[in-house]
Amino acid sequence: MSDDVFVRQKEDAYSVTPEFDFRIDYLGAGLIATIPVTLLHGFLGAGKTTVMRSILAQAQNAGCVPAVIVNDMSDLDVDGVLVRNSHEVDDNDRNFVIMSGDSISTPDGIAELDRALQALLDKAHPPWIFIETSGSSHPLPLIEYFKQQPSLSLTGVITLVDSTWLRDDYDLGRQLIPKWQENLQQQRRGVENLLAEQIMFSNRILLNKTDQLDAEAVQHIAQAIHPLNPYAPVISISWGNIELDQIRDIEDYNFFLVEQLIGELRDQVNAPLTLSGKPNQKIVAQVIEDDRPFHPTRLWQVCHQHLTQGVFRSKGFFWFPTRDELSLLWSQANGNVGLEVVGFWRASVIQDESQHFTPEQRQLLQDKIDQVDSRFGDRRCRLTVIGQNEEVETFVEALNRCFLTDEELAHWENGGSFSDPWPQNVAKVN
């Protein structure tokens, strides 16, 4: 998806003033400046991109914007679009790389990461590097890789945990370790293995979405997952907001602590998972592309009838005929669905006489609109659905039935209305 599909308003930035210094390694009589690297892990839908956008806004104010690598297992790469549109990083500034279509922790992913890092270091010397991994990625191959990089210093290996998921599916986290141990006894790899191992390899754990829980529930979850990694602090956050200092002020990663764990798990991390009770299942991603809008009521009904535990994540951009000026972000994680206004379609902006565009500005907008393959200006729907194969296929088929039919499109173009059960009020979260 193009990075300029929609026009968006600049978000309020955070105000902090930390400073970054290159780390110095003493090797013999020489000095080698190493660049700190932060890894952000977390299962699908944990909120990694929201955390990334928060950190970038703060880093911009602090004058220490990192080079960013975003990994998305889907070719659509919604996360990369969102990060790019945050304005803190840019392809032209040579400080932003998107890796899409494969997990960064696979052998091919590691090879692509190596090429991306070499390209970044050849073109610039960033103060630090921040890597957002895909939700199905495992920390182990990345930790082994960075252990062998003399010019890079691995610091934060951060795992973001969806506290609502542990509350709903794992009894406030209390069932995570028993289910993981059961998988080990049965010699199978499930989602619990990946989640537990992401926590075990981290040196900082972030409990996200705690705004949806009370303090007692958050404490129960923290206590339940703490035995997986007693060396890592557990930090409660909401809406993906965390102070930059808590990300950057992390000591160098202690490779010795995970040496035995690496030996035990090295041959397992990329093995097929057992999902929804079915062995040898892979997490797959399917992309939906259409220039038509979703029917608001049909989409509402599909979300209540077709979401299953096998659909881990779906995300992307779309539009409604009832709000045809707005570019909407669809974000679903497990049973939770959220909508976010990310901007305005140019096709609606160019019609707004209050903007007082000059002829040159109007032509520039029109040129951008004409670059989009759509019957409705630059409006279009592009979503990715990630999860277990059978459940993903069923959900994708249901979503495709939500697009307006030809008769409904004619009704909309003639000024007709549609029922819209989705929330009408918009709240801005800083």
C-alpha positions as CSV (number, residue, x, y, z in Angstrom):
1,M,0.0,0.0,0.0
2,S,1.3,3.5,-0.8
3,D,2.5,5.6,2.0
4,D,0.3,8.5,0.8
5,V,-3.0,6.9,0.3
6,F,-4.7,9.3,2.7
7,V,-4.2,12.8,4.1
8,R,-3.8,12.6,7.9
9,Q,-3.5,15.2,10.6
10,K,-0.2,15.5,12.6
11,E,-0.7,13.9,16.0
12,D,0.4,15.7,19.2
13,A,4.0,14.7,20.0
14,Y,5.4,13.8,23.4
15,S,7.9,16.0,25.2
16,V,11.0,14.4,26.6
17,T,14.7,15.4,26.4
18,P,16.9,12.3,26.8
19,E,20.3,12.0,25.1
20,F,21.8,9.1,23.2
21,D,25.4,8.2,23.2
22,F,27.2,5.6,21.2
23,R,28.3,2.6,23.2
24,I,32.1,2.1,23.2
25,D,33.6,-1.4,23.2
26,Y,37.3,-1.7,24.1
27,L,39.0,-4.2,21.9
28,G,42.7,-4.4,22.4
29,A,44.2,-0.9,21.9
30,G,41.4,0.3,19.6
31,L,38.0,1.7,20.1
32,I,34.9,0.6,18.2
33,A,31.6,2.6,18.4
34,T,28.7,0.2,18.5
35,I,25.1,1.1,17.7
36,P,22.5,0.0,20.2
37,V,19.7,-2.2,18.9
38,T,16.2,-2.6,20.4
39,L,14.0,-5.6,19.5
40,L,10.2,-5.3,20.0
41,H,8.4,-8.7,20.1
42,G,4.8,-9.6,20.8
43,F,2.2,-11.9,19.5
44,L,-0.2,-10.8,16.8
45,G,-2.4,-7.9,18.0
46,A,-0.4,-7.1,21.1
47,G,0.0,-3.5,20.0
48,K,3.6,-3.3,18.8
49,T,3.0,-0.7,16.1
50,T,1.2,1.6,18.5
51,V,4.1,1.4,20.9
52,M,6.5,2.0,18.0
53,R,4.6,5.2,17.0
54,S,4.6,6.5,20.5
55,I,8.4,5.9,20.8
56,L,9.1,7.6,17.5
57,A,7.1,10.7,18.5
58,Q,9.1,11.0,21.7
59,A,12.4,10.3,19.9
60,Q,11.6,13.1,17.4
61,N,11.2,15.6,20.2
62,A,14.4,14.4,21.8
63,G,16.4,14.6,18.6
64,C,17.4,11.0,18.6
65,V,15.2,9.3,16.0
66,P,16.3,5.7,15.4
67,A,16.6,3.8,12.2
68,V,13.6,1.6,12.0
69,I,13.0,-1.9,10.6
70,V,9.4,-3.1,10.5
71,N,8.7,-6.8,9.8
72,D,5.2,-7.9,8.7
73,M,4.5,-11.5,7.6
74,S,1.8,-10.1,5.2
75,D,2.7,-8.6,1.9
76,L,0.2,-5.8,2.6
77,D,2.4,-4.4,5.4
78,V,-0.1,-2.3,7.2
79,D,2.3,-1.7,10.1
80,G,4.9,-0.3,7.8
81,V,2.4,2.2,6.3
82,L,1.4,3.4,9.8
83,V,5.0,3.9,10.9
84,R,5.9,5.6,7.7
85,N,3.0,8.0,8.0
86,S,4.0,9.0,11.5
87,H,6.5,11.4,9.7
88,E,9.4,10.6,12.0
89,V,11.0,8.2,9.6
90,D,11.1,8.2,5.8
91,D,12.5,6.0,3.0
92,N,14.2,9.1,1.6
93,D,16.0,9.7,4.8
94,R,17.5,6.2,4.6
95,N,16.4,5.4,8.1
96,F,13.4,3.1,7.5
97,V,13.2,-0.4,6.0
98,I,10.1,-2.6,5.6
99,M,10.5,-6.4,5.6
100,S,7.2,-8.0,4.5
101,G,6.0,-11.4,3.4
102,D,8.1,-13.5,5.8
103,S,9.0,-13.8,9.5
104,I,12.2,-12.1,10.5
105,S,13.2,-15.1,12.6
106,T,13.3,-17.6,9.7
107,P,16.6,-18.3,7.9
108,D,15.4,-16.3,4.9
109,G,14.3,-13.5,7.3
110,I,17.6,-13.4,9.1
111,A,19.4,-13.1,5.7
112,E,17.1,-10.3,4.6
113,L,17.6,-8.6,8.0
114,D,21.4,-8.8,7.5
115,R,21.1,-7.1,4.1
116,A,18.8,-4.4,5.5
117,L,21.2,-3.6,8.4
118,Q,24.2,-3.4,6.1
119,A,22.3,-1.0,3.8
120,L,21.3,1.2,6.8
121,L,24.9,1.3,8.1
122,D,26.3,1.9,4.6
123,K,24.0,4.9,4.0
124,A,23.9,6.4,7.5
125,H,25.1,6.1,11.1
126,P,21.9,6.1,13.2
127,P,22.0,6.8,17.0
128,W,20.2,3.5,17.5
129,I,18.1,0.9,15.7
130,F,14.6,-0.1,16.6
131,I,13.2,-3.3,15.1
132,E,9.5,-4.3,15.3
133,T,9.2,-8.0,14.6
134,S,6.2,-9.8,13.2
135,G,3.8,-11.4,15.7
136,S,4.8,-14.9,14.8
137,S,8.5,-14.3,15.1
138,H,10.7,-15.9,17.7
139,P,13.5,-14.0,19.6
140,L,16.1,-16.9,19.6
141,P,17.4,-16.6,16.0
142,L,17.7,-12.8,16.3
143,I,19.6,-13.0,19.6
144,E,22.0,-15.5,18.1
145,Y,22.4,-13.2,15.1
146,F,23.2,-10.0,17.1
147,K,25.6,-11.9,19.4
148,Q,27.8,-12.2,16.3
149,Q,27.6,-8.5,15.2
150,P,30.6,-6.5,16.5
151,S,29.3,-3.2,15.3
152,L,25.9,-3.6,16.9
153,S,25.1,-3.8,20.6
154,L,21.8,-5.6,21.5
155,T,20.2,-3.9,24.4
156,G,16.5,-4.2,24.8
157,V,14.7,-7.4,23.9
158,I,11.2,-6.3,24.8
159,T,8.1,-8.5,24.7
160,L,4.7,-6.8,24.5
161,V,1.9,-8.9,26.0
162,D,-1.8,-8.4,25.4
163,S,-3.2,-8.4,28.9
164,T,-6.8,-8.7,27.7
165,W,-5.9,-11.9,25.9
166,L,-4.4,-13.4,29.0
167,R,-7.4,-12.4,30.9
168,D,-10.0,-13.9,28.5
169,D,-8.2,-17.0,27.3
170,Y,-5.8,-17.9,30.0
171,D,-7.6,-17.1,33.3
172,L,-5.7,-13.9,34.0
173,G,-2.5,-15.6,32.8
174,R,-2.8,-18.5,35.3
175,Q,-3.3,-21.1,32.6
176,L,-0.5,-20.0,30.4
177,I,2.3,-21.9,32.1
178,P,0.2,-25.1,32.6
179,K,-0.8,-25.1,28.9
180,W,2.8,-24.5,27.9
181,Q,3.9,-27.4,30.1
182,E,1.2,-29.6,28.7
183,N,2.4,-28.9,25.2
184,L,6.0,-29.8,26.2
185,Q,4.7,-33.1,27.7
186,Q,2.8,-33.9,24.5
187,Q,5.8,-32.8,22.3
188,R,3.8,-30.3,20.4
189,R,4.3,-26.6,19.8
190,G,1.3,-24.3,20.3
191,V,0.7,-20.6,20.6
192,E,1.5,-20.9,24.3
193,N,5.0,-22.1,23.5
194,L,5.6,-19.0,21.3
195,L,4.1,-16.6,23.9
196,A,6.0,-18.1,26.8
197,E,9.3,-18.2,24.9
198,Q,9.0,-14.6,23.8
199,I,8.7,-13.7,27.5
200,M,11.6,-16.0,28.5
201,F,14.0,-14.4,26.1
202,S,13.2,-10.8,27.0
203,N,14.8,-8.4,29.4
204,R,11.7,-6.2,29.7
205,I,8.1,-7.2,29.6
206,L,5.3,-4.8,28.8
207,L,1.7,-5.6,29.8
208,N,-0.3,-3.6,27.2
209,K,-4.1,-2.7,27.2
210,T,-4.2,-2.6,31.0
211,D,-6.7,0.3,30.7
212,Q,-9.3,-2.4,30.1
213,L,-8.5,-4.2,33.4
214,D,-8.7,-3.2,37.0
215,A,-5.5,-3.0,39.1
216,E,-6.1,-6.4,40.8
217,A,-6.4,-8.2,37.4
218,V,-3.2,-6.6,36.2
219,Q,-1.4,-7.7,39.4
220,H,-2.7,-11.3,38.9
221,I,-1.4,-11.4,35.3
222,A,2.0,-10.0,36.3
223,Q,2.3,-12.6,39.0
224,A,1.3,-15.4,36.7
225,I,3.9,-14.7,34.0
226,H,6.7,-13.6,36.3
227,P,8.0,-17.2,36.9
228,L,8.7,-17.5,33.2
229,N,11.4,-14.8,33.5
230,P,12.2,-13.6,37.0
231,Y,15.1,-11.4,35.6
232,A,12.8,-9.1,33.5
233,P,10.8,-6.3,35.0
234,V,7.1,-6.3,34.2
235,I,5.7,-2.9,33.3
236,S,2.0,-2.0,32.9
237,I,1.1,0.3,30.0
238,S,-2.1,1.4,28.3
239,W,-2.8,2.5,24.7
240,G,0.8,1.6,23.9
241,N,2.2,4.6,25.8
242,I,5.6,4.1,27.5
243,E,8.2,6.7,28.3
244,L,11.2,6.7,26.0
245,D,13.6,6.4,29.0
246,Q,12.1,3.0,29.8
247,I,13.0,1.7,26.4
248,R,16.4,3.2,25.9
249,D,17.8,2.9,29.4
250,I,18.2,-0.8,29.3
251,E,21.5,-2.5,30.0
252,D,23.3,-4.6,27.3
253,Y,21.5,-7.9,26.7
254,N,22.9,-10.7,28.9
255,F,23.5,-13.5,26.5
256,F,24.8,-15.8,29.2
257,L,21.3,-16.0,30.9
258,V,19.7,-17.6,27.8
259,E,22.6,-19.8,26.7
260,Q,21.1,-23.0,28.0
261,L,17.6,-22.0,26.7
262,I,19.0,-21.4,23.2
263,G,20.6,-24.9,23.2
264,E,17.3,-26.5,24.2
265,L,15.1,-24.6,21.7
266,R,17.3,-23.9,18.7
267,D,15.8,-26.7,16.6
268,Q,12.2,-26.0,17.5
269,V,11.5,-22.4,17.0
270,N,10.4,-22.6,13.3
271,A,8.5,-25.9,13.7
272,P,4.8,-26.0,12.7
273,L,2.4,-25.1,15.5
274,T,-0.6,-27.0,16.8
275,L,-3.4,-24.5,16.5
276,S,-7.0,-25.0,17.6
277,G,-6.2,-28.6,18.5
278,K,-5.0,-29.4,15.0
279,P,-1.3,-30.6,14.5
280,N,1.1,-29.2,11.9
281,Q,-0.7,-26.0,11.3
282,K,0.9,-22.9,9.9
283,I,0.0,-19.3,10.6
284,V,-1.0,-17.9,7.2
285,A,-1.9,-14.4,5.9
286,Q,-4.5,-13.6,3.3
287,V,-5.0,-10.2,1.7
288,I,-8.3,-8.6,0.7
289,E,-8.3,-5.9,-1.9
290,D,-11.3,-4.1,-3.3
291,D,-12.3,-0.5,-4.2
292,R,-15.8,-1.0,-2.8
293,P,-16.8,0.1,0.7
294,F,-18.0,-2.3,3.3
295,H,-21.7,-2.4,4.2
296,P,-21.7,-1.2,7.8
297,T,-24.4,-3.6,9.1
298,R,-23.1,-6.7,7.3
299,L,-19.6,-6.0,8.6
300,W,-21.0,-5.6,12.1
301,Q,-22.8,-8.9,11.8
302,V,-19.7,-10.8,10.4
303,C,-17.6,-9.6,13.3
304,H,-20.1,-11.0,15.8
305,Q,-20.7,-14.3,14.0
306,H,-17.4,-15.3,12.3
307,L,-14.5,-14.3,14.5
308,T,-13.0,-17.5,16.0
309,Q,-9.9,-18.2,18.1
310,G,-8.2,-19.3,14.8
311,V,-8.3,-15.7,13.5
312,F,-5.5,-14.1,15.5
313,R,-5.2,-10.8,13.7
314,S,-6.7,-8.7,10.9
315,K,-5.8,-5.2,10.0
316,G,-6.0,-2.7,7.2
317,F,-7.6,0.4,5.6
318,F,-11.2,0.6,4.4
319,W,-14.2,2.9,4.0
320,F,-17.9,3.0,4.7
321,P,-20.6,4.6,2.4
322,T,-21.9,6.3,5.5
323,R,-18.5,8.0,6.2
324,D,-17.1,8.2,2.7
325,E,-14.7,11.1,3.5
326,L,-12.8,9.1,6.2
327,S,-10.0,6.6,5.8
328,L,-10.6,4.1,8.5
329,L,-8.1,1.7,10.1
330,W,-9.5,-1.8,10.9
331,S,-7.6,-3.5,13.8
332,Q,-8.8,-6.8,15.1
333,A,-6.9,-8.9,17.7
334,N,-8.6,-12.2,18.8
335,G,-12.2,-11.2,19.7
336,N,-11.6,-7.4,19.9
337,V,-12.2,-5.1,17.0
338,G,-11.3,-1.4,16.9
339,L,-11.8,1.3,14.3
340,E,-9.5,4.3,14.0
341,V,-9.8,7.4,11.9
342,V,-6.4,7.8,10.2
343,G,-7.2,10.6,7.8
344,F,-9.3,11.8,4.9
345,W,-9.4,10.4,1.4
346,R,-8.1,12.9,-1.1
347,A,-11.2,12.3,-3.2
348,S,-13.2,14.0,-0.4
349,V,-10.5,16.7,0.4
350,I,-10.3,17.9,-3.2
351,Q,-14.1,18.6,-3.1
352,D,-13.9,20.7,0.1
353,E,-14.2,24.3,-1.0
354,S,-13.2,25.6,2.4
355,Q,-9.6,24.4,1.8
356,H,-9.1,27.2,-0.9
357,F,-6.6,25.1,-2.9
358,T,-4.6,26.9,-5.6
359,P,-4.8,25.4,-9.1
360,E,-1.4,23.9,-8.6
361,Q,-2.4,22.3,-5.2
362,R,-5.6,21.0,-6.7
363,Q,-3.7,19.4,-9.6
364,L,-1.2,17.8,-7.3
365,L,-4.0,16.2,-5.3
366,Q,-5.7,15.0,-8.5
367,D,-2.4,13.5,-9.7
368,K,-2.2,11.6,-6.5
369,I,-5.8,10.4,-6.8
370,D,-5.3,9.3,-10.4
371,Q,-2.4,7.0,-9.3
372,V,-4.8,4.8,-7.3
373,D,-6.6,2.0,-9.1
374,S,-10.2,2.8,-7.9
375,R,-13.5,3.8,-9.3
376,F,-14.0,6.0,-6.2
377,G,-11.1,8.4,-6.3
378,D,-8.4,7.1,-4.0
379,R,-10.9,5.2,-1.8
380,R,-10.2,1.5,-1.5
381,C,-10.2,-1.4,1.0
382,R,-7.0,-3.3,1.7
383,L,-6.9,-5.7,4.7
384,T,-4.8,-8.6,5.8
385,V,-6.2,-11.6,7.8
386,I,-3.7,-13.7,9.8
387,G,-4.4,-16.9,11.6
388,Q,-5.0,-20.6,11.1
389,N,-5.6,-21.6,7.5
390,E,-9.2,-22.9,7.7
391,E,-10.5,-20.2,10.0
392,V,-8.8,-17.5,7.9
393,E,-10.4,-18.7,4.7
394,T,-13.9,-18.7,6.4
395,F,-13.5,-15.2,7.7
396,V,-12.1,-13.8,4.4
397,E,-15.1,-15.3,2.6
398,A,-17.4,-13.6,5.1
399,L,-15.7,-10.3,4.7
400,N,-15.9,-10.4,0.9
401,R,-19.7,-10.7,1.3
402,C,-19.7,-7.4,3.2
403,F,-18.8,-5.3,0.2
404,L,-21.6,-3.3,-1.4
405,T,-23.3,-4.9,-4.3
406,D,-23.8,-3.1,-7.6
407,E,-27.3,-2.2,-6.6
408,E,-26.2,-0.9,-3.3
409,L,-23.4,1.1,-5.0
410,A,-26.0,2.7,-7.3
411,H,-28.1,3.5,-4.2
412,W,-25.1,5.2,-2.5
413,E,-24.2,7.2,-5.7
414,N,-27.8,8.5,-5.9
415,G,-27.6,9.8,-2.3
416,G,-29.1,6.8,-0.6
417,S,-28.5,6.0,3.1
418,F,-27.4,2.9,5.0
419,S,-27.8,1.7,8.5
420,D,-24.6,2.0,10.5
421,P,-24.4,0.3,13.9
422,W,-20.7,1.3,14.5
423,P,-19.9,4.0,17.1
424,Q,-20.4,7.5,15.8
425,N,-18.4,9.4,18.4
426,V,-14.7,9.9,17.8
427,A,-12.2,10.3,20.6
428,K,-8.5,11.4,20.2
429,V,-6.1,9.5,22.4
430,N,-2.7,11.2,23.2
